[in-house]
Amino acid sequence: MREYCDTTIIAIANYILENKCTVRACAQAFGISKSAIHSYMNTKLKYIDIDLYEEVRAVLEYNLSVRHLRGGESTKKLYQKKNENMDKTV
């Protein structure tokens, strides 16, 4: 059972590295919760493969540092879409 868990954690870590994806996107791709991804990457991966852990941490830290930019971009798109819909109805 432990080997299965370890291979799953390594597969998730490799997915994050290959796609430079967010925790949310990774969780959606694997069909598990964001909390599980965080738990696997922050606590368990460290004991499985320390080098892989450090690479994944770098990607996750980068995603954390640009989180506010992604949120702003999403809000901008939302309001642009609302304005387009308002223009069509007028």
C-alpha positions, 0 to 999 in steps of 0.5 A, spaced: 500 500 500 505 504 501 508 503 494 502 505 491 501 512 495 509 513 494 508 512 486 501 517 486 505 522 490 511 522 485 506 522 479 502 528 482 509 532 483 511 530 476 505 533 473 506 539 477 513 540 474 511 538 467 505 543 467 507 548 472 500 548 474 496 550 480 494 546 486 487 547 484 488 545 477 492 539 479 487 537 484 482 537 479 486 533 474 487 527 479 480 528 482 482 529 489 482 535 494 486 541 494 488 539 501 490 532 499 495 535 494 498 540 499 499 535 504 502 530 499 507 536 497 508 539 503 509 533 508 510 526 505 514 528 498 519 531 503 521 524 505 520 520 499 524 524 494 527 531 497 530 533 490 523 533 487 520 536 493 525 542 492 523 543 485 515 542 486 516 547 492 519 552 487 513 551 483 508 552 488 512 558 491 512 561 484 504 560 484 503 563 490 507 569 489 503 571 482 496 569 485 494 576 486 495 577 479 491 571 477 485 573 481 486 580 478 486 578 471 480 573 472 476 579 475 478 583 469 475 578 465 469 577 469 467 585 468 469 585 461 464 579 460 458 583 464 459 589 460 459 586 453 452 582 455 450 589 458 452 592 451 448 587 447 441 588 451 441 595 450 
